Amino acid sequence: MALVTFFLFLVFFVSLVNGCSDGSIRLYNIVGGIETGRGLVQYCYSGSWYSVCNVEWDCPEANVACHQLGYFGASTYYHNAWQYFGSNGYTREYYYSCSGSESSLTSCSSYYYYNCAYYSDYAAGVQCVGEPDNNNTNCSESGSVQLTGGATDSEGVLQYCYMGAWVQFCSLGDKEATVACKQLGYEPFARFISLDDLDSWEQGYSPITVSCSSRATESELSSCSVSTTYSYSTCISSPLNCTTPQAIRCYREGSSCTDGSVHLVNGSIYQEGRVEVCVDGVWGSVCSSGWDTNDAKVICKQLGYLDSEPVVSLNGKYGVGDGPIYFSDLSCQGWEHTFTICSKSSYLHFTCSNIAIAGALCTDGCTEGAVRLVGGSVNNEGTVEICHDKLWGLITDAGWDNKDAMVICRQLNFPSEGAVSMGGSRFGKPDRAIHYSFALCNGREQSLSNCNKVTHSLVEGRSIYSNSQAAGVICLLAPPIPNLSCNDKNVPLTRGNECAEGRFRLRQQNMLQYCYKGHWSVLCAFTHKEALVACYQLGYNATSWGLVGEVAYDSTNQSLLQNITCNGTTHSINDCIINEGSCMCQKVISLNCYEPTGCEEGTVRITDGLIENEGRLEVCVGGVWGSVCDDGWDKTDAHVVCQQLGFSELEPEAYYGSTFGVSTGPIVYSNVKCGGWETSLNECAKTNYINFTCTGDRIAGALCVD
């Protein structure tokens, strides 16, 4: 027992020293050491390396040795291998007889032959081909397929499991690619793609060819005719490397489109692009073989361009697309309402290059010089589109002004007076070519066709689109009529309803409107000086505190006048200046006017604090409680206020930035400058209402100490 244990230990020790495990093999080359792919075949036995005996050493045995090392197979075998690779140790006195399908030499039959151990010229060698196993080249299920290297699982280099290794195809047809996609669980469509479209790919080996039936009825590639020049019993006589393996893209049934529908994609304007059709919920393209104007006319008609005179394009002008190429040789007559009833060749029944893809430009059938507005919230505003060469296109805002807008509004049967030009693609920038720029109208023309302008060809119009902004207009629905009395009894008013020239009114959210040339108009700009006049006219007391704000409004926000300018000392609109010329408001003006509350003039209070001796400062001016702007506000000012309220002389805290919220009343003072000796805020220097600018988030507050 002890002897057996010692023997096993000795075998284990020798194995550790020599670094091999029984049954493993290696290739040895005295020139290059352990050389990859070529060398003397050595077999590990009892922890030591022995050369393999070359008796009956042939292609089957060489193939097994290469398979065991992770290569695809053997191209050459050697007898007397020491002559080529040098001698290294002993030759084992056993030789092997293999069929070629075994996974290792240990699985082959072995026979004792004493001469092998005594003569060095009995050593076997081999030249293997195919990269050694990197854990990705071997496969277990013969006939299975996979796609590798693609950006998604549905595309990549097609690989086929053959003789325990993943191999590639150097050549492949549409039918075979279709069957491969079906085998992978995709729709029966495939598209060949460039290796450049993949995330990564590697050269592989392609010992086989495959041929499927004409209609690709097979469900897997192994059911097709698979042929090869390679067998287990023969050496590989031709190169296996596939320098450009076939890559394909497969498709799953989608829901992004309706079968038979069409669209144009990848054009620089709306009505042009690559023709794509929907099959099984997947968008695919049309081969340009036989593609002509009649075919394009039917596609355009299906897209709603009923009177189109299309321009056809061939050879992938608008790109090749990602989908399958479904049809070729369309033969429409032009009267059809859908391409589906046209004669055509369907998938697998034609050959088409990836770049031979059909495209079209559908014309709109519009009248030369016609104009329309798009993108506005109402029909009297929007981006201007104009018809030129039967295509709707755009006008750039370069040089665009109210005179140009007047002509557009007149041409659309809106009043020309009060028309407002809008630049900067205010109402959007449709994907259409630029037809005109630098329009120069005098405002009296009947249509833009009568105005001077720069005209652009379709090619120019496409190229300048990205760096241009679209012109737009706002037209009045009816012309302003002087001295017209306009009533709007369905709109709740705060004060007054009759539109008499120079009158103000308040609508919802206290939006201020002014009656101008018989129309109620919103205002884009307003100050406290104008608020004084408006509040007085609306019937509030002579002090007429007005708090000016802004409110979003969902109409066109068009003001019929630029602004109103008052001097701050008058109560009459007749003393103010009306600046004519319509404009667009980002936000319209709102106005709060105040009734006297009965408070005592000059009294102060602090309110909305957590405790009674802190809060927002409010002062009674003109019978109205108002707040104080925090500009210049400090502890000295707060001290005077606290003394006026009867608190102690201890130092108070001054607060800024509307710490205690925003007052609902006007902001009556700013830049308060007290010396500290005053008995009330009235005695301090300060700036009065209408002579300063202050927002509601800048209100002063105080904390008084008992």
C-alpha positions, 0 to 999 in steps of 0.5 A: 500500500505504501508503495502504491502511494509513493508511486502516485505521489511520484507521478503527481510530482513529475506532473508538477515539474513538467507542467502537463496533464495526462492526455494533453498535447502540444506542438513543439518547434526547436526553432520557435519553441512552442510554435502556434499551429505547426510543430512536433506533436507531443503527448503528455503521459505520466506527467512527461512530454513524449513525441507521438509515434508516426506509424499510421500517422495521416490526415485523420490523426492530424485532424484530431490533433488539430481539433484537440488544440482548438484549430479547425483542422490540418493542412499537412502532416509530417513523418520524421518530424524531427527533421523539421522541428528538431528532437525533444525527448523520447517518442512514446511506443504507442501509435494512434489510429483515428477516424478523424471525428474524435475530439482528442487523440486519447479517444482514438485507438492506440497500439503498442509498437516497440520501435517507436521508443528507440528511433527518433525518426518515428516522431509525428508532426502537423500543420494546423489551420484556423485560429486556436480556440478562444472560447468563441469558435467551438459550438455544440449543436450542429446546424445552428446559426448565429449573428455576431458583431452587429449593433443589435441581435438582429444583424451581424456576420452569419455563422453556422455550426459545422463539425463543432466549430462556428464557420462563416460564409464567403458567399450567400444568396437572398434565399439562404439569408432568408432561411437563416433569418427564419431559423433565428425566429425572424420574419422571412426577409433579410438584407445584406449589409456592409461589414462597415455597418457592424460594431466589430467583426473578425475573419473566420473560416468558410469550408462550406457552401449552402444552397436553398430552394428557390422560394426559401421554404426551408425552416433552417439552413441544415435542411438546405444543400450544404456542401464542402470539400473538407472531411474528417479523413482528408487534409485541408487543401485550400485556404479557409480564410474568408476575407469578406464574410457575409453579414445580414440583417433580419427583421421582426414583425412590427407594428409601426406601420400598416401593410401596404402603406408608403412614405418618403424618407431621408429627403431634405424637404417634405415631399421627397425621399426614398420610397419605403413600403410596409410589409408585415409591419416592417418598412422596406425599400423598392429596387429602382429597376424599372422605376419610372414616372408612372410608378412614382405618380401612384406612390405620390397619389397614395401619399395625398399628392393627387395632381403630382408630376413627380421626379424619379430618382435611382441608385439610392439618391436618398440613402439605401435604408435599413429595411429589406428590399421588398419589390422590384420592376414596378409596372404601374400605369398611373391610374392606380390609387395604390402601388399594391395593385401594380404589377411587380416582382416580389422578394426573392424573385429578383436580384437588386444591388443595395444601392439601386434604391428608388426615390421620388419627389412629389410635386404639390400641384399648387398654383404658381404664386399662391400663398398660405399660412401654416403653423399658427394657432388661428387661421390669420397667422402662421409661417408663409408658404408660397407655391413655385414650380408646383412646390410649396416652399418658404420665404426667408426672413431676411429683409422681411417687414410689415410691408411684405406682410401687408401684401401677404395678408391682402393676397389671403383676403385679410385686411392689409392694415395692421399686418405684422411681419414675424421673423425667426421662424416664429410659427415653425419652419416646415421641411420645405425648400426656400423659394425666395429671400429678400422680398422688397414690397412697397405694401400696395402690391396685390400679391407677392409675385408683384414684389421684387425678391431673390428667387432660388432654384430647388437645389439652392433652396435645399442647401440654404434651408438649414441656415435660414429662418422662415418668414411669417405674418399675423393678419387682422381678421377685420380692418380697424375702423375709426370711432367704431363702437364695439361691444363684447357682452360675452366677455366679463368686464371689470369696468365699462364695455363700450369701445370708445377711442382712448378708453381702457377696460379689464378682462379676465386675469385683469388683462388690460385692453385699450380701444384703438381705432374701434378695436380693443387691443392688448398692450405689450408695454406699460409702466406705473405712469400709464397705470396712473392714467388707466386706473383713474379712467377706470373709476378708481380714486384720484391716487389711482394706485396701479400694479402692473404685471404680465399674463400669458394669453392664448390669442395672437397677442397682437397689439394694434399699437406700439405703446402708450407714453405718459408723463406721470403727472396727468390723469388724462389719456389725452396728455399721453403719446400713442405710439402707432404701429402694431406689434406682437407681445410675448406676454400681455399687460395686466393691471391691478387698481385699488379702492381706498380701504380707510386706513390712516395716511402714513400708518405702518404695519408688519404682516404675514410673519410667524409671530406678531412682531415680524412680517412684511412692511406695509404703509398706508398711502392714499387710503391703500395699504402698499408695500416697500421695495427693498432697494436701500432697505437696512436696519436703520430704516427698520428701526424707525418703523419698529419705533413707530409701531411702539417696539423697544429701541433694541436693534431690529432685523431687516429682511429682503427679497419678499421673505414674508410674501408678496403684497396684493397691494401696490409697491408705494415706496423704494430707496428708503433712507432714514437717519434713525432719529425719525419718529415715522417713515413719513419723515424719511427720504424715499422715492415715491410710486411711479418714480422707480421700478421694482418687482414683486419679489423684492419686498422689504420686511422687519423683525422688531424686538420687544 
